Amino acid sequence: MNQKIISTIIIFGLLTVIPTAYGQLSLGSEAKQELIEVKINPDGEINVKHVVSPSNMPTTVPLFLGEISNLIITDDLGEEINSGTANDAKGNLSVLLLPSNQNSIITYNLENMKINNNLFNTEISYPQKFSVIFEESINLIFLNNNVLFLDDKKGVAINGGGNMKIEFYSTESKIIEKATWEENEFDVEIITDSKIENFNFDQTSKSISFEVNEENKFVTIIMSEELLGGPYVILLDTEKIQYTKSEIDGYVTLSMKPELTGEITIIGTTVIPEFSMFIPLIMGFLIILTVPFVKKINLH
């Protein structure tokens, strides 16, 4: 009990004596962190973990920006340790750790996640390198409006720190349309919360088109590059719109977020060849090759 009282007095003394500079609270030296990890589950819960190296001086650990709950600070053995917290002039929370010969482990929940219809979204900010780990059931995410399929990856690392906007579907809705040319059929996957109507593949104009009936909804297309190759132009009715693109194993992923309802048209530069168009050329080429042989036979 006496040790806890002494530790509390030391922490309070540091909080009241150590001056602030440039509007930020400085409590001892900056902690050396071995791990900064953010875990996100399909229910939108965000769990944060900091692993701090031992130090013979008091150290400060800034926490992630946002509403924090269930803050727990332990040692390697899981025993809670004496520590303190303080807010800087902007209201950002930091943890003060006393000297220790063990790692200090800080865990808490970050109550930053929101949900709009079926789409979870949050913004995360931290000044140092950190990792964001997603549970296995989350495969498709949007990072700063760029689509990313995690597949066998657990998450992403943010080198150097920074701000990140993260979005993912609570329930992923996938539509599979068929693009047919002669006897060939290709699957075109469309992942979106928006209703898709009047899907059409036009080989002659090298385009895929469909109608969306909701505004500001992500629309992600996955198709074989053999069906429609790039570079691409994407139109909402007659106006060009921005999109992101990625390629893997012969498949291309195009993602966009139309601000208005209307017809989306994806125009490529390469498409399945119209073999019927080449038949006259092939026939003409064969005639040119066979004429000399026919003349030789007639001369003999």
DRENMI-485192 format. One record per residue (C-alpha): residue in one letter; y, z, x. Coordinates in nm, 3 decimals. Layout:
<sites>
[A,[Y,Z,X]];
...
</sites>
This chain:
<sites>
[M,[0.000,0.000,0.000]];
[N,[0.239,0.093,0.283]];
[Q,[0.168,-0.244,0.449]];
[K,[0.260,-0.429,0.130]];
[I,[0.583,-0.231,0.098]];
[I,[0.675,-0.303,0.462]];
[S,[0.595,-0.675,0.416]];
[T,[0.810,-0.688,0.103]];
[I,[1.100,-0.524,0.287]];
[I,[1.066,-0.775,0.576]];
[I,[1.064,-1.071,0.337]];
[F,[1.362,-0.938,0.144]];
[G,[1.546,-0.883,0.469]];
[L,[1.481,-1.239,0.579]];
[L,[1.597,-1.373,0.244]];
[T,[1.923,-1.181,0.262]];
[V,[1.999,-1.206,0.634]];
[I,[1.899,-1.558,0.740]];
[P,[2.197,-1.785,0.668]];
[T,[2.185,-2.115,0.483]];
[A,[2.309,-2.440,0.630]];
[Y,[2.419,-2.764,0.465]];
[G,[2.330,-2.626,0.125]];
[Q,[1.960,-2.579,0.208]];
[L,[1.781,-2.249,0.246]];
[S,[1.637,-2.187,0.593]];
[L,[1.375,-1.912,0.617]];
[G,[1.242,-1.889,0.972]];
[S,[1.108,-2.202,1.140]];
[E,[0.962,-2.498,0.954]];
[A,[0.589,-2.459,0.903]];
[K,[0.339,-2.694,1.064]];
[Q,[0.124,-2.832,0.783]];
[E,[-0.225,-2.961,0.853]];
[L,[-0.277,-3.099,0.501]];
[I,[-0.057,-3.184,0.204]];
[E,[-0.268,-3.306,-0.088]];
[V,[-0.192,-3.389,-0.449]];
[K,[-0.485,-3.425,-0.691]];
[I,[-0.448,-3.592,-1.031]];
[N,[-0.715,-3.583,-1.302]];
[P,[-0.760,-3.805,-1.614]];
[D,[-0.589,-3.543,-1.832]];
[G,[-0.267,-3.577,-1.633]];
[E,[-0.299,-3.243,-1.453]];
[I,[-0.146,-3.232,-1.103]];
[N,[-0.282,-2.983,-0.849]];
[V,[-0.112,-2.945,-0.510]];
[K,[-0.252,-2.795,-0.190]];
[H,[-0.074,-2.717,0.140]];
[V,[-0.274,-2.601,0.442]];
[V,[-0.038,-2.437,0.695]];
[S,[-0.128,-2.370,1.060]];
[P,[-0.113,-2.016,1.204]];
[S,[0.219,-1.906,1.352]];
[N,[0.352,-1.601,1.534]];
[M,[0.688,-1.649,1.361]];
[P,[0.792,-1.647,0.994]];
[T,[0.775,-2.001,0.859]];
[T,[0.902,-2.186,0.554]];
[V,[0.709,-2.436,0.340]];
[P,[0.910,-2.648,0.092]];
[L,[0.717,-2.719,-0.228]];
[F,[0.716,-3.040,-0.430]];
[L,[1.011,-3.096,-0.657]];
[G,[0.955,-3.015,-1.021]];
[E,[0.825,-2.739,-1.247]];
[I,[0.569,-2.526,-1.064]];
[S,[0.306,-2.296,-1.216]];
[N,[0.003,-2.094,-1.097]];
[L,[0.135,-2.050,-0.743]];
[I,[-0.131,-1.885,-0.523]];
[I,[-0.108,-1.817,-0.149]];
[T,[-0.423,-1.718,0.039]];
[D,[-0.579,-1.715,0.385]];
[D,[-0.891,-1.901,0.502]];
[L,[-1.111,-1.639,0.338]];
[G,[-0.945,-1.677,-0.001]];
[E,[-0.766,-1.344,0.022]];
[E,[-0.413,-1.341,-0.118]];
[I,[-0.151,-1.280,0.149]];
[N,[0.199,-1.136,0.144]];
[S,[0.465,-1.401,0.107]];
[G,[0.795,-1.470,-0.061]];
[T,[0.965,-1.753,-0.248]];
[A,[1.325,-1.865,-0.269]];
[N,[1.528,-2.146,-0.422]];
[D,[1.785,-2.346,-0.231]];
[A,[2.124,-2.446,-0.371]];
[K,[1.962,-2.737,-0.559]];
[G,[1.694,-2.519,-0.714]];
[N,[1.408,-2.646,-0.492]];
[L,[1.143,-2.382,-0.432]];
[S,[1.017,-2.282,-0.086]];
[V,[0.754,-2.031,0.030]];
[L,[0.817,-1.792,0.318]];
[L,[0.506,-1.703,0.521]];
[L,[0.487,-1.408,0.754]];
[P,[0.331,-1.443,1.105]];
[S,[-0.045,-1.495,1.084]];
[N,[-0.338,-1.587,1.308]];
[Q,[-0.510,-1.770,1.022]];
[N,[-0.434,-2.078,0.815]];
[S,[-0.229,-2.015,0.503]];
[I,[-0.331,-2.207,0.191]];
[I,[-0.075,-2.266,-0.084]];
[T,[-0.194,-2.406,-0.418]];
[Y,[-0.009,-2.464,-0.745]];
[N,[0.016,-2.688,-1.049]];
[L,[0.299,-2.939,-1.074]];
[E,[0.405,-2.981,-1.435]];
[N,[0.570,-3.320,-1.383]];
[M,[0.334,-3.545,-1.578]];
[K,[0.450,-3.706,-1.902]];
[I,[0.269,-3.937,-2.142]];
[N,[0.424,-4.222,-2.335]];
[N,[0.181,-4.358,-2.592]];
[N,[-0.127,-4.422,-2.375]];
[L,[0.041,-4.424,-2.033]];
[F,[0.067,-4.117,-1.809]];
[N,[0.366,-4.125,-1.575]];
[T,[0.518,-3.899,-1.312]];
[E,[0.752,-3.910,-1.014]];
[I,[0.655,-3.725,-0.697]];
[S,[0.880,-3.659,-0.400]];
[Y,[0.814,-3.492,-0.064]];
[P,[0.977,-3.535,0.280]];
[Q,[0.651,-3.533,0.481]];
[K,[0.331,-3.736,0.481]];
[F,[0.108,-3.649,0.185]];
[S,[-0.198,-3.784,0.007]];
[V,[-0.249,-3.846,-0.365]];
[I,[-0.614,-3.820,-0.471]];
[F,[-0.735,-3.942,-0.811]];
[E,[-1.053,-3.842,-0.990]];
[E,[-1.326,-4.104,-0.989]];
[S,[-1.276,-4.210,-1.352]];
[I,[-0.922,-4.331,-1.272]];
[N,[-0.950,-4.681,-1.124]];
[L,[-0.631,-4.870,-1.209]];
[I,[-0.293,-4.715,-1.123]];
[F,[0.064,-4.840,-1.094]];
[L,[0.265,-4.731,-0.787]];
[N,[0.636,-4.808,-0.823]];
[N,[0.535,-5.075,-1.081]];
[N,[0.281,-5.234,-0.842]];
[V,[-0.078,-5.248,-0.968]];
[L,[-0.351,-5.098,-0.750]];
[F,[-0.727,-5.088,-0.810]];
[L,[-0.875,-4.787,-0.633]];
[D,[-1.239,-4.907,-0.651]];
[D,[-1.419,-4.705,-0.379]];
[K,[-1.095,-4.551,-0.250]];
[K,[-1.012,-4.192,-0.344]];
[G,[-0.638,-4.236,-0.342]];
[V,[-0.336,-4.329,-0.133]];
[A,[-0.150,-4.180,0.164]];
[I,[0.228,-4.175,0.174]];
[N,[0.313,-4.193,0.543]];
[G,[0.649,-4.042,0.628]];
[G,[0.690,-3.901,0.280]];
[G,[0.924,-4.033,0.013]];
[N,[0.945,-4.086,-0.361]];
[M,[0.662,-4.231,-0.566]];
[K,[0.639,-4.331,-0.931]];
[I,[0.279,-4.307,-1.053]];
[E,[0.146,-4.443,-1.383]];
[F,[-0.205,-4.480,-1.521]];
[Y,[-0.371,-4.529,-1.858]];
[S,[-0.509,-4.233,-2.048]];
[T,[-0.762,-4.477,-2.196]];
[E,[-0.791,-4.814,-2.026]];
[S,[-0.804,-5.104,-2.271]];
[K,[-0.962,-5.426,-2.142]];
[I,[-0.973,-5.762,-2.321]];
[I,[-1.200,-6.041,-2.194]];
[E,[-1.101,-6.395,-2.290]];
[K,[-1.297,-6.711,-2.213]];
[A,[-1.141,-7.009,-2.037]];
[T,[-1.364,-7.311,-2.102]];
[W,[-1.359,-7.643,-1.922]];
[E,[-1.636,-7.893,-2.002]];
[E,[-1.955,-7.686,-1.954]];
[N,[-1.793,-7.423,-1.732]];
[E,[-1.683,-7.083,-1.865]];
[F,[-1.464,-6.835,-1.679]];
[D,[-1.384,-6.477,-1.777]];
[V,[-1.017,-6.381,-1.782]];
[E,[-0.969,-6.003,-1.801]];
[I,[-0.650,-5.869,-1.956]];
[I,[-0.576,-5.497,-1.922]];
[T,[-0.294,-5.384,-2.149]];
[D,[-0.196,-5.160,-2.440]];
[S,[-0.019,-5.453,-2.602]];
[K,[-0.198,-5.669,-2.859]];
[I,[-0.282,-6.014,-2.720]];
[E,[-0.289,-6.319,-2.946]];
[N,[-0.333,-6.697,-2.917]];
[F,[-0.492,-6.701,-2.571]];
[N,[-0.514,-7.054,-2.433]];
[F,[-0.618,-7.221,-2.106]];
[D,[-0.470,-7.567,-2.053]];
[Q,[-0.631,-7.755,-1.764]];
[T,[-0.387,-8.045,-1.779]];
[S,[-0.073,-7.831,-1.742]];
[K,[-0.247,-7.587,-1.504]];
[S,[-0.156,-7.288,-1.722]];
[I,[-0.279,-6.988,-1.918]];
[S,[-0.075,-6.864,-2.213]];
[F,[-0.091,-6.584,-2.470]];
[E,[0.144,-6.384,-2.690]];
[V,[0.238,-6.017,-2.649]];
[N,[0.379,-5.825,-2.944]];
[E,[0.512,-5.509,-2.776]];
[E,[0.798,-5.451,-2.532]];
[N,[0.781,-5.282,-2.190]];
[K,[0.403,-5.272,-2.171]];
[F,[0.211,-5.345,-1.853]];
[V,[-0.004,-5.659,-1.871]];
[T,[-0.257,-5.711,-1.591]];
[I,[-0.456,-6.034,-1.556]];
[I,[-0.771,-6.067,-1.343]];
[M,[-0.917,-6.415,-1.298]];
[S,[-1.097,-6.638,-1.051]];
[E,[-0.873,-6.837,-0.819]];
[E,[-1.115,-7.123,-0.880]];
[L,[-0.992,-7.133,-1.239]];
[L,[-0.620,-7.120,-1.159]];
[G,[-0.481,-7.094,-0.807]];
[G,[-0.134,-7.002,-0.686]];
[P,[0.145,-6.984,-0.608]];
[Y,[0.234,-6.891,-0.964]];
[V,[0.530,-6.902,-1.198]];
[I,[0.521,-6.665,-1.496]];
[L,[0.742,-6.724,-1.798]];
[L,[0.828,-6.510,-2.099]];
[D,[0.901,-6.788,-2.346]];
[T,[1.124,-7.004,-2.122]];
[E,[1.254,-6.738,-1.880]];
[K,[1.093,-6.649,-1.546]];
[I,[0.981,-6.287,-1.516]];
[Q,[0.883,-6.077,-1.216]];
[Y,[0.521,-5.997,-1.137]];
[T,[0.307,-5.851,-0.861]];
[K,[0.000,-6.021,-0.715]];
[S,[-0.306,-5.915,-0.517]];
[E,[-0.619,-6.103,-0.409]];
[I,[-0.972,-5.993,-0.327]];
[D,[-1.306,-6.174,-0.301]];
[G,[-1.184,-6.493,-0.468]];
[Y,[-1.015,-6.314,-0.759]];
[V,[-0.645,-6.280,-0.821]];
[T,[-0.470,-5.997,-1.006]];
[L,[-0.131,-6.058,-1.165]];
[S,[0.064,-5.771,-1.321]];
[M,[0.387,-5.784,-1.520]];
[K,[0.587,-5.572,-1.763]];
[P,[0.765,-5.795,-2.018]];
[E,[1.081,-5.635,-2.152]];
[L,[1.056,-5.834,-2.477]];
[T,[0.785,-5.971,-2.702]];
[G,[0.699,-6.340,-2.686]];
[E,[0.471,-6.592,-2.519]];
[I,[0.357,-6.531,-2.161]];
[T,[0.276,-6.848,-1.967]];
[I,[0.113,-6.833,-1.623]];
[I,[0.153,-7.163,-1.439]];
[G,[-0.047,-7.230,-1.122]];
[T,[-0.046,-7.511,-0.871]];
[T,[-0.421,-7.567,-0.841]];
[V,[-0.683,-7.579,-1.112]];
[I,[-1.038,-7.696,-1.175]];
[P,[-1.034,-8.072,-1.100]];
[E,[-1.063,-8.313,-1.388]];
[F,[-1.372,-8.491,-1.258]];
[S,[-1.344,-8.753,-1.530]];
[M,[-1.009,-8.860,-1.381]];
[F,[-1.176,-8.937,-1.049]];
[I,[-1.458,-9.148,-1.189]];
[P,[-1.252,-9.475,-1.183]];
[L,[-1.147,-9.403,-0.825]];
[I,[-1.505,-9.336,-0.719]];
[M,[-1.625,-9.654,-0.889]];
[G,[-1.354,-9.857,-0.720]];
[F,[-1.441,-9.708,-0.381]];
[L,[-1.810,-9.795,-0.428]];
[I,[-1.720,-10.155,-0.524]];
[I,[-1.512,-10.194,-0.207]];
[L,[-1.805,-10.070,0.001]];
[T,[-2.065,-10.292,-0.167]];
[V,[-1.870,-10.623,-0.171]];
[P,[-1.928,-10.702,0.203]];
[F,[-2.303,-10.642,0.163]];
[V,[-2.316,-10.869,-0.141]];
[K,[-2.141,-11.148,0.056]];
[K,[-2.388,-11.116,0.343]];
[I,[-2.679,-11.143,0.103]];
[N,[-2.528,-11.457,-0.058]];
[L,[-2.473,-11.620,0.281]];
[H,[-2.839,-11.576,0.369]];
</sites>
